[in-house]
Amino acid sequence: MLQLQGVGYAYRLNGRQVRVLQGVTHTFERGSFSSLRAPSGSGKTTLLNLLGLLDTPTEGRYLVEGRDTRHLTDAQKSSLRARTFGFLFQNFRLIPTRTVLENVTLALDISAQGPKRAQREAALRALEQVGLAGRAEHVPPELSGGEAQRVAFARALVRQPEVLLADEPTGNLDAANRDRLLDLISAFHARGGTVVMVTHDDVAAARATHPLRLEALMPAAATPLPVARAAARG
Ligand SMILES: Nc1ncnc2c1ncn2[C@@H]1O[C@H](COP(=O)(O)OP(=O)(O)OP(=O)(O)O)[C@@H](O)[C@H]1O
């Protein structure tokens, strides 16, 4: 479903190119649950951004359901992103001044899905699934970390995406909240969802059907260099 073919990415830093990923080749099959582990700074977040169409590879091809994303316009990319992907981040990324319900509803609003009342009902259903419908009118600063991440999960899934892209989603949670979140992610997977989860956590990685290491997705010669060395070499 998600095919990376020789994908590379280089950031521009002070007029120089800093290569972060090179030759990444891998297919994430529909319905798989992959965990992705790699040394800090080696490009895991960059890879998630490429997978989620938030960024575009500077080398190689990336196909989503067989469609070569190089040929998509920005509008087509946005629409494919909204339909296909839900995102979950380590630091939740909720809007602190909007209620829990608004935070979830906004995900539907941005992709213009349905009338306002239907959006509100869908958001409430998503909050019920994570056990937080009773907190709908609270604002994020009133939530615990575990609750905030479950709201972020509801926001990620309210559009019913096929793929969940998660970047260290348990990084800021204690063991009980980590397990509760992992149960939600596993349930999404059991319903047929595809998961790609960056994690350093062995407990989280153990939930995956496909535990991966970033280095194994790249040809040996292209194993990422620490950025300082890469920059020094130009
Ligand atoms: N906007 C940017 N401009 C320049 N370089 C960047 C930019 N974003 C990231 N980088 C560089 O690319 C490298 C890979 O970053 P990325 O965030 O993908 O790594 P990571 O493996 O997710 O790291 P971590 O595990 O620490 O979160 C980093 O070392 C960073 O220096």
The ligand as a Tripos MOL2 file, in Angstrom:
@<TRIPOS>MOLECULE
LIG
   31    33     1     0     0
SMALL
NO_CHARGES

@<TRIPOS>ATOM
      1 N1         14.3400   21.3900    8.9330 N.pl3     1 LIG1
      2 C1         15.5440   20.8430    8.9820 C.ar      1 LIG1
      3 N2         16.6040   21.4640    8.4300 N.ar      1 LIG1
      4 C2         17.8280   20.9180    8.4640 C.ar      1 LIG1
      5 N3         18.1180   19.7260    9.0120 N.ar      1 LIG1
      6 C3         17.0890   19.0640    9.5880 C.ar      1 LIG1
      7 C4         15.7790   19.5780    9.6070 C.ar      1 LIG1
      8 N4         14.9760   18.6830   10.2450 N.ar      1 LIG1
      9 C5         15.7880   17.6690   10.6160 C.ar      1 LIG1
     10 N5         17.0460   17.8890   10.2160 N.ar      1 LIG1
     11 C6         18.1960   17.0190   10.4200 C.3       1 LIG1
     12 O1         17.8910   15.7350    9.9190 O.3       1 LIG1
     13 C7         18.2880   14.7350   10.8520 C.3       1 LIG1
     14 C8         17.1530   13.7140   10.9520 C.3       1 LIG1
     15 O2         16.0790   14.3300   11.6390 O.3       1 LIG1
     16 P1         14.8270   13.4550   12.1230 P.3       1 LIG1
     17 O3         14.0370   14.3600   12.9950 O.co2     1 LIG1
     18 O4         14.1630   12.8610   10.9550 O.co2     1 LIG1
     19 O5         15.5550   12.3120   12.9590 O.3       1 LIG1
     20 P2         14.9720   11.2390   13.9930 P.3       1 LIG1
     21 O6         15.6200    9.9470   13.6270 O.co2     1 LIG1
     22 O7         13.5010   11.3060   13.9800 O.co2     1 LIG1
     23 O8         15.5370   11.7960   15.3430 O.3       1 LIG1
     24 P3         15.0140   11.6360   16.8520 P.3       1 LIG1
     25 O9         15.0190   10.1660   17.1430 O.co2     1 LIG1
     26 O10        16.0290   12.3890   17.6510 O.co2     1 LIG1
     27 O11        13.6470   12.2550   16.8900 O.co2     1 LIG1
     28 C9         18.5240   15.4220   12.1840 C.3       1 LIG1
     29 O12        19.7720   15.0770   12.6910 O.3       1 LIG1
     30 C10        18.4570   16.9030   11.8960 C.3       1 LIG1
     31 O13        19.6860   17.5350   12.1850 O.3       1 LIG1
@<TRIPOS>BOND
     1     1     2 1
     2     2     3 ar
     3     2     7 ar
     4     3     4 ar
     5     4     5 ar
     6     5     6 ar
     7     6     7 ar
     8     6    10 ar
     9     7     8 ar
    10     8     9 ar
    11     9    10 ar
    12    10    11 1
    13    11    12 1
    14    11    30 1
    15    12    13 1
    16    13    14 1
    17    13    28 1
    18    14    15 1
    19    15    16 1
    20    16    17 2
    21    16    18 1
    22    16    19 1
    23    19    20 1
    24    20    21 2
    25    20    22 1
    26    20    23 1
    27    23    24 1
    28    24    25 2
    29    24    26 1
    30    24    27 1
    31    28    29 1
    32    28    30 1
    33    30    31 1
@<TRIPOS>SUBSTRUCTURE
     1 LIG1         1 GROUP 0 **** ****
